[in-house]
Each structure stands twice: as structure tokens, then as C-alpha cells.
Amino acid sequence: MTGPGGQRPRRSLKERLAAGERLRGALFRLPSETLVEMAGVAGLDYVVIDCEHGPADTALLQSHLTAAAAQGIDVLVRVGTAEPSLALRCLDLGAAGLIHPHVDSAEDARRAVAASHYPPLGDRGFATYSRAGRFGTVTAADHVAAAAQTLVVAMVETERACAAADAIAGTPGVDAVLVGPADLAADCGFPGQETVQALMGRAHEAARAEGRAVMTIVPGEDGARAAERAGAQLILFNMAHVLMDTLRALARPGSAESTSPRQPLDAPHRAP
């Protein structure tokens, strides 16, 4: 299948992961097409638009996807818990994949996959006249082939989910596992960092054992390098943290706070 103008389409995130690539992306909760464009210009591999903790306005999302397409950067969308209707709209708009939060069991994982794929793997409603189908100008066969490249990321965010990580990761159609360290810490009653790290390690080990990619949220370059050394293929920079670190450093250059900010719950790889 060829793209517009007869050009060969770029490889999907799923294909790049299968080839063993390590991919870096940025997590955005603030609606800003310019930030998405900047991520593409900077050379990141993908962005994540957070519709769970950020706005779930699909008109805004379409603007972000259009900006991303102009820069040749893929977009993953984090939907809410068990939101198949939002998942459908995100994919119809052209998202490269979905991150499903609060996947606690194999059954939750199966529902996430079902919302993300066409039959027989899933039960996504079929349409070629959407933006993803180039407004009806592609054949059904080509559209189905492109949709098969949808990346499905299961978020593991509770102690129960960590215990079921083998079954979650082993669910057909799950491509990657992301541990949500903040929710995991809250679920465990905010224990010490060692407890959270041990649970995360178990989930990551289960993902790798099943041949799934590990996605890890990090606050900066040091965390990214640590995560890559630990085997993560998908690095996701928490841009709220990156921006706040940068702004604090600009506001108080040389101060202890600007050089050693507080330890965030969603940055387990950050050096103390």
C-alpha cells in the first residue's frame, strides 16, 4: 500500500518496536498543537495526548493529530477507563494507538483490545469515511491493513494488576505495558519507593517474558537512560514535569530547589 502521491508510508510504531527500536515520546496534558509540532520538529518518535487527565475534546484532538501528521510524528491517545466510544473516535481521527488505563486483569485487557481493533480481534465499528480512512478514498482492504498496526498499551496501576501482569501482557493484541507509578503508589497506600519499584519490576519482567514492549514514564534524560538500561523500548517524557523543572530553574538559577526538585510519584527512575 502506498501513501499520498504514491509515496511509501512510514513504518508504524508497532513495526518499529518489532524491529527492536527504542522510541522516545512526550506526554502532553495541555491542549497545544504547537507543542505537538515542536515535538515533531525536535525529532521525537511519538506524542501521547492525555484524554484521561486532560481534555477529551475530539475537536481539539483532531487539531493535534493534524499538526502531528504535518511533522510526520505518530500520536497515541490515553483514553479513560473502559471508554470504547472515545477509543473509536480517537482511532477514526487517525491515532496510531491507544493507552488504556486501569487494566487490572486479563478480562480488562481483552476489552481494551476489543475497543482498539476491527473484527475478528476486536469489535471496533467499521468506517472508511473517517479521517483515518482518508475520508473514504482508501479501499476497505487497505484501511483494515492500516488499522492492524494500531498499538495497544495496557496500563498496570494497582497491586492486583501487577499480580496479574503475566495474564495481562499475554493477552493477544496487547503490544506494550505501562505501569502507572502514581496510581500504583496510591493503591498501595503510598509505601516506600522500594515497594513500588519491586511491583513495577515484576510487571516489566512479565511484559518482556511475553514479548511485549515496556513503556516507562520519566521526568528527564537521566530517567530515560536508566529506563533504557532496564530494557524499556518506549520512553515517555512527562512534559508537565520537564516544563516545571525548566521554569523553576529559570526562575531561581543556581538555587537548591531548581537543581534538586522534589521527587515525583510518576518518576521512579529519577536519581534521589
C-alpha positions in Angstrom: 0.0 0.0 0.0 1.3 3.5 -0.8 0.6 6.8 0.7 -0.4 10.1 -0.8 1.3 10.9 -4.1 2.4 7.2 -4.4 4.9 7.6 -1.6 5.6 4.6 0.6 4.1 5.2 4.1 6.5 5.4 7.1 6.8 2.4 9.3 4.3 2.2 12.1 5.3 2.3 15.8 4.3 -1.4 16.0 6.7 -2.3 13.2 9.5 -0.2 14.7 9.1 -1.9 18.0 9.1 -5.3 16.3 12.4 -4.3 14.7 13.9 -3.7 18.2 13.9 0.1 18.1 13.8 2.2 21.2 11.3 5.1 20.8 11.0 8.3 22.7 7.9 10.3 23.1 6.3 13.2 25.0 3.2 13.1 27.2 1.0 16.2 26.8 -1.9 17.1 29.0 -2.1 20.7 27.9 -4.0 21.3 24.7 -1.5 22.8 22.3 -0.9 21.9 18.7 2.3 24.0 18.8 3.8 21.7 21.4 2.9 18.7 19.2 4.6 20.4 16.3 7.7 21.2 18.3 7.9 17.5 19.4 8.0 16.5 15.7 10.5 19.2 14.7 12.7 18.1 17.6 12.7 14.6 16.3 10.7 12.7 18.9 9.1 9.4 17.6 5.6 10.0 19.1 3.5 12.0 21.4 0.8 10.9 23.8 -2.3 13.1 24.2 -3.8 12.5 27.6 -7.6 12.4 27.4 -7.8 10.7 30.8 -6.4 13.5 32.9 -6.6 16.2 30.2 -9.4 17.4 27.9 -11.2 14.7 26.0 -12.5 17.2 23.3 -12.3 15.3 20.0 -12.3 18.6 18.0 -9.1 19.6 19.9 -7.7 16.1 19.4 -8.2 16.4 15.6 -6.2 19.6 15.5 -3.4 17.9 17.4 -3.5 14.9 15.0 -3.4 17.2 12.0 -0.4 19.1 13.4 1.4 15.8 14.1 0.7 14.5 10.6 2.3 17.6 9.2 5.5 16.8 11.1 5.5 13.1 10.5 5.1 12.2 14.1 2.7 9.5 15.5 0.1 10.1 18.1 -1.0 7.8 20.9 -4.1 8.7 22.9 -4.7 7.8 26.6 -8.4 7.3 26.9 -10.4 6.9 30.1 -11.1 3.7 31.8 -13.4 1.4 29.7 -14.3 4.1 27.2 -14.8 2.2 23.9 -16.8 5.1 22.3 -13.9 7.5 22.9 -11.4 4.9 21.7 -13.4 4.6 18.5 -13.4 8.3 17.9 -9.7 8.6 18.5 -8.9 5.9 16.0 -11.3 7.2 13.4 -9.5 10.6 13.8 -6.2 8.8 13.0 -4.5 8.0 16.3 -1.7 5.5 15.9 -2.7 3.7 19.0 -4.3 3.8 22.4 -3.2 3.7 26.0 -5.9 2.1 28.2 -5.6 2.9 31.9 -6.6 0.8 34.9 -6.2 -2.6 33.2 -6.4 -4.9 36.3 -7.0 -8.3 34.7 -6.9 -10.3 31.5 -10.6 -9.6 31.0 -9.9 -5.8 31.2 -7.1 -6.4 28.7 -9.4 -8.2 26.3 -11.9 -5.4 26.5 -9.1 -2.9 25.7 -8.0 -4.9 22.7 -11.6 -5.3 21.5 -12.1 -1.5 21.6 -8.9 -0.9 19.6 -9.3 -3.3 16.7 -11.7 -4.4 14.0 -13.1 -8.0 14.0 -12.0 -10.7 14.4 -9.5 -9.4 17.0 -11.9 -6.7 18.3 -15.3 -5.1 17.8 -14.4 -1.6 16.7 -17.1 -0.2 14.5 -16.0 -0.1 10.8 -15.8 3.0 8.7 -13.6 4.2 5.9 -15.1 7.7 5.5 -13.3 8.9 8.7 -10.1 10.8 8.7 -8.3 7.5 9.3 -9.8 6.2 6.1 -8.8 9.4 4.2 -12.5 10.3 4.0 -13.5 7.2 2.1 -10.7 7.4 -0.5 -9.0 4.1 0.5 -10.2 0.6 -0.1 -11.7 -1.4 2.8 -8.7 -3.8 2.5 -6.1 -1.1 2.7 -7.9 0.5 5.7 -8.1 -2.8 7.5 -4.4 -3.4 6.9 -3.5 0.1 8.3 -5.8 -0.4 11.3 -4.0 -3.7 12.1 -1.0 -1.5 13.0 -2.9 0.1 15.9 -0.7 0.0 19.0 -2.4 -1.1 22.2 -0.8 -0.2 25.5 -2.2 -1.6 28.8 -1.7 0.4 31.9 -1.0 -1.5 35.1 -1.8 0.7 38.1 -2.7 -1.4 41.1 -1.2 -4.2 43.2 -3.8 -6.5 41.8 -2.8 -5.6 38.2 0.9 -6.2 39.0 0.0 -9.7 40.3 -1.9 -10.3 37.0 0.7 -8.8 34.8 1.6 -12.1 33.1 -2.1 -12.7 32.0 -2.5 -9.0 31.0 0.7 -9.0 28.9 -0.1 -12.4 27.5 -3.5 -11.2 26.1 -3.5 -11.4 22.3 -3.5 -7.8 20.9 -1.7 -6.2 23.8 1.5 -4.7 22.4 3.0 -2.9 25.4 2.6 -2.5 29.2 2.9 0.8 31.0 3.0 0.9 34.8 1.3 4.0 36.3 3.6 4.6 39.3 1.5 7.3 40.9 -1.8 5.3 40.9 0.2 2.2 42.0 1.6 4.1 44.9 -1.8 5.4 45.9 -3.3 1.9 45.6 -0.6 0.5 48.0 -1.2 3.4 50.5 1.9 5.4 49.4 4.6 2.9 50.7 8.3 3.4 50.3 9.8 3.7 46.8 11.3 0.3 47.1 7.9 -1.4 47.3 6.6 0.5 44.2 9.8 -0.3 42.3 9.5 -4.0 43.2 6.0 -4.2 41.8 6.9 -2.2 38.7 9.8 -4.6 38.1 7.5 -7.6 38.3 5.2 -6.1 35.7 8.1 -5.2 33.4 9.5 -8.7 33.7 6.1 -10.2 32.8 5.8 -7.9 29.8 9.2 -8.8 28.5 8.6 -12.5 29.1 5.5 -12.3 26.9 7.4 -10.4 24.2 5.7 -7.1 24.9 7.3 -3.7 24.9 7.8 -1.9 28.2 6.7 1.8 28.2 8.1 3.9 31.1 7.2 7.5 32.1 10.3 9.5 33.0 10.9 13.1 34.1 14.0 13.8 32.1 17.1 12.5 30.4 18.6 10.8 33.4 15.4 8.8 33.9 15.3 8.0 30.2 18.7 6.5 30.2 18.0 4.4 33.4 14.8 3.1 31.8 16.5 2.2 28.6 19.2 0.4 30.5 16.5 -1.6 32.3 15.1 -2.6 28.9 12.3 -0.2 28.2 11.6 0.3 24.5 9.1 3.1 24.8 10.3 6.1 26.8 7.6 8.7 27.6 8.7 12.1 28.9 6.3 13.7 31.4 6.3 17.1 29.8 4.5 18.8 32.7 7.4 17.8 34.9 10.0 18.7 32.3 8.5 22.2 31.8 8.1 22.8 35.5 11.7 21.8 36.1 12.8 24.2 33.3 10.6 27.1 34.6 11.8 26.6 38.2 15.4 26.6 37.0 14.8 29.8 35.1 13.1 31.5 38.0 15.7 30.6 40.6 19.0 29.9 38.7 21.5 28.1 40.9 19.2 27.5 43.8 19.0 24.2 45.5 15.3 23.8 44.6 16.0 24.4 40.9 18.8 21.8 40.7 17.2 19.2 43.1 13.4 19.4 42.7 11.1 17.2 44.7 10.8 13.5 43.8 7.6 13.0 41.7 5.5 9.9 42.1 5.5 9.2 38.4 9.3 9.4 38.1 10.6 6.2 39.7 13.8 6.2 37.7 14.9 9.6 38.9 18.0 9.5 40.9 17.5 10.7 44.5 
